[in-house]
Amino acid sequence: MEQKIAVAVDDLTVAYNYKPVLWDIDLSIPEGVLMAIVGPNGAGKSTLIKSILGIIDPIAGSVAIYGKPYKKQRDKVAYVPQKGSVDWDFPTTALDVVMMGTYGALGWIKRPGAKQKKQALEALEKVGMLAFKGRQISQLSGGQQQRIFLARALVQNAAIYFMDEPFQGVDATTEIAIINILKELRKAGKTVIVVHHDLQTVPEYFDWVTFLNVKHIATGPVKDIFNDDNLTKTYGINYKVAVQK
Amino acid sequence: MELTDFFTDYTLRTITLGTAVLGAICGMLGSFAVLRKQSLLGDAISHAALPGIALAFLFTGLKDSNVLLLGALISGFIGTVWIRGIVTKTHLKTDTALGLILSLFFGFGELVLSYLKKQPDANQAGLDKYLFGQAATLVQSDVIVMIIVTGISLVVMLLFWKEFKLLLFDKNYAMTLGFNTRFIDGLISFFIVLAIVIGLQTVGVVLMSAMLLAPAAAARQWTNSLGTMVILAAVFGAFSGVFGTGISASYNNLSTGPVIVLVAAVFVGVSFIFSPSRGVLFKQIRLIRNRRDLELKKTLYFMYGIVEKHEDISRPHSIKILNGFQGFTRGTLKALSDKSWITIKGQDWSLTEEGFQTAENLYNTNMPES
């Protein structure tokens, strides 16, 4: 049976000022994959996610989530931004941040209640952070902050998860905890798309991969396309050594 | 001035109420400005309001404060829009845009004011008060306007509390959830501009931003909850208004605006030093305590190293053998025996059972054996 397409990107072009950051990207991501987006710095990985999510306006092209524009499918999508994109000294607690994941379903003005709190507590438990629910967020370690962000996305109970470098600056324990949650999500039939930097762990963590360097280079199952040829095309030369096992 | 004047003097009561309400609304909305990292925006907006006041008088010839403040509101908004325009349409950074608009509008405002001063009739006298504010000119209708604006912004803040918090913490995430961030942003900006404009008559163009920032900065020191911070900032602001008015009324020639701002600054100073969790004083005390504690434990651990080699842990050892260890003093020995980790007899010390246990468990999770 043909797999459903979760995310379809069509002719997407994005530029900051005059410089194109993404050039004519065509990409389709089947439902149920755990996919890494890899590429060098400045390849447009975060930009790709942000334009799929409508945070950045593209110059041209379109994005479809299960065949419809993103605006109509918000409830199917959750987002984990880069940890460094917010000010962690903001006066709020871990539980409060996770509760934010319920705001989208609540809509304007309505306030979160007991039901939302329960959802948030469950998500905190899933990421092993229940004990820290009342903690001021600046007093959490980098790994704990990342787990809070992950919990906030889990609360959204979406079908597709976009994560921007969730492994950045976290210790080995947190990395394992996060990857286990991602694998659980895939097992539950969710689609998970992760901007990833560590090429070594791609075959171990992910089943699909997209190579990106301003242009789209390749997308497919890791076992078929994660090879020297595509790595060289993406990063230039010398990357053979990096992934030799 | 007698204290009872506060309750009997009608004018003073009006002014005090006005500055208290002003302080409260500024503290409340100032919290959002501070958390949005747009502290300087308030400064730019208040300066940008000056030409509005001057032009409103030039065109209408009226000195009614509501007319002038409407002018201030309009030019304040134009300033805000231009700042945004500069930031989004050019390569200039926010600080540059703020600086440009601030001085450009303020300069233009001063120009119009000086032109007005040259006019033959003396009607324009008193416009200067908008530079540094003059609370004494507050009348009941001004205070009523302040109370209405404060009430409206309070209602809006309570309605959109969730949205405000989300936007302040993580704007991009708010966008992905489907919230119109431009609308929320605009709403916050609108009320900040409004608060600034109603404060101009009392505190003045030059000092207005301090009214926004000082109570919020002070409040941030005492709490890690957004709600508490906003309430505290409102309280600090209100008290600054009341105390400032009281002090300036007690000494004839002091203008109210600067006194209010100085009182707010005292709140900031006290909060920076004395706040239990973020204050400089307690941080320093905690640091010193931790160091002492660490010194003590290192000495204990050193003793443990000596004792460990013997079968009888309570065997006395000479104090002299500790000389090779840097961290030890008579004071440390005393402190150790106060904690009943060791006992001292003459020139000898011995580890107690409790001290031995403590030392044994001190580093057992992450300390390599030495």
Contacts between the chains, C-beta under 8 A, distances in Angstrom:
chain1	res1	chain2	res2	distance
A	17	B	91	7.9
A	50	B	172	7.2
A	53	B	175	7.5
A	53	B	176	4.8
A	54	B	175	6.6
A	54	B	176	7.1
A	55	B	172	4.9
A	55	B	175	5.3
A	55	B	176	6.6
A	71	B	178	7.6
A	74	B	176	7.3
A	74	B	177	6.9
A	74	B	178	4.7
A	77	B	176	7.1
A	79	B	172	7.9
A	79	B	173	6.3
A	79	B	176	4.5
A	81	B	170	6.8
A	81	B	172	5.7
A	81	B	173	5.9
A	85	B	170	7.3
A	85	B	172	6.6
A	86	B	169	6.0
A	86	B	170	4.9
A	87	B	37	7.6
A	87	B	169	7.6
A	90	B	35	6.7
A	90	B	168	7.0
A	90	B	169	5.0
A	90	B	226	7.7
A	91	B	35	7.6
A	91	B	220	6.8
A	91	B	223	6.4
A	91	B	224	5.0
A	91	B	225	5.8
A	91	B	226	5.0
A	91	B	228	7.9
A	91	B	229	5.3
A	92	B	165	7.3
A	92	B	169	6.6
A	92	B	224	7.4
A	92	B	225	7.1
A	92	B	226	5.9
A	93	B	224	7.3
A	93	B	225	7.5
A	96	B	165	7.9
A	97	B	169	7.2
A	100	B	165	7.9
A	100	B	166	5.6
A	100	B	169	7.3
A	100	B	170	7.2
A	100	B	173	7.0
A	103	B	162	6.0
A	103	B	163	7.9
A	103	B	166	5.7
A	103	B	174	7.9
A	103	B	177	5.6
A	103	B	179	7.5
A	104	B	176	7.8
A	104	B	177	3.4
A	104	B	178	5.7
A	104	B	179	7.9
A	106	B	162	7.4
A	107	B	178	8.0
A	108	B	160	8.0
A	108	B	163	6.9
A	108	B	179	7.5
A	109	B	159	5.6
A	109	B	160	6.9
A	109	B	162	7.7
A	109	B	163	7.8
A	110	B	162	7.9
A	111	B	161	7.6
A	111	B	162	6.1
A	112	B	162	7.1
A	136	B	224	4.1
A	138	B	224	7.9
A	152	B	173	7.9
